[in-house]
Amino acid sequence: MTTPTDWLVKTWRRMRRTERGEGVISAAIAVLIMAFLGAAMWFAFSGTMNTATSKVNNNVSQLGTNNPTGGSAGVGGTGGNLP
C-alpha cells in the first residue's frame, strides 16, 4: 500500500527530473538577449559616430574661411563676419 510519504517522494523525484536543463536554456536565452542588445547598441553608436564625423569634418573644413552662410559661429563667435 502506498503511503502519503511515498507519493510525496515520487512527486518530488518527478519534479526534479523535469527541471533538468532549465539552467542551460535560461543561460542561452540570456546570451541571445545580450547579443541583440549589443547589436542594437553597436548600430546606434555607429550611426551617431558617422553623424558626428560628418559634422566635425564640415566644421573643420570651414575654419579660416570667410563664409557667413556656414551656419557655425566660427572661432571667437564671429560667424565669419570679419570687419
NORLINPE-V416842 format. One line per field, one symbol per residue. ss: DSSP state (H for helix, E for strand, L for the rest). burial: I if it has 16 or more other C-alpha atoms within 10 Angstrom, else O. A space follows every 50 residues. Layout:
ss->???
burial->???
This chain:
ss->LLLHHHHHHHHHHHHHHHLLLHHHHHHHHHHHHHHHHHHHHHHHHHHHHH HHHHHHHHHHHLLLLLLLLLLLLLHHHLLLLLL
burial->OOOOOOOOOOOOOOOOOOOOOOOOOOOOOOOOOOOOOOOOOOOOOOOOOO OOOOOOOOOOOIOOOOOOOOOIOIOOOOIIOOO
